[in-house]
């Protein structure tokens, strides 16, 4: 005789693997303040600029270390070391400035567009990429700025699709 108050067994293995449902938790005051601070465009842009500068610093050090002097055969080991150290410093500083500006401008443009549109989608990324690419390549003239705009916007969209942030 089977008992009627026995629990039914799940017939599919997918139901057995589901995690238990947890109740919603309201954010604390500190979490709300942290979100308000991070949603400030100035803070977000400054942090992105600093992080971009750090990334550029390390990339410049790495790429500077790969530079070989033209007259490597005629230089002593000490001269090669000094040359490489100087190249690393030059590349690091230049890359740090470029990446800092790139991070700051992109983050500021994306934040401002997002606040103005009140939407978080791929259009913000396209606009921010265009502004960033145009601003970085503006010294080359209007044609270079247009090419920078199109190129950086395309690159930004590809990165967004790869990272799959806007779902």
PyMOL commands that set and color helices and strands:
alter all, ss='L'
color gray80, all
select helices_A, chain A and resi 13-17+29-38+41-65+72-74+77-117+122-136+138-140+142-163
alter helices_A, ss='H'
color red, helices_A
deselect
rebuild
show_as cartoon
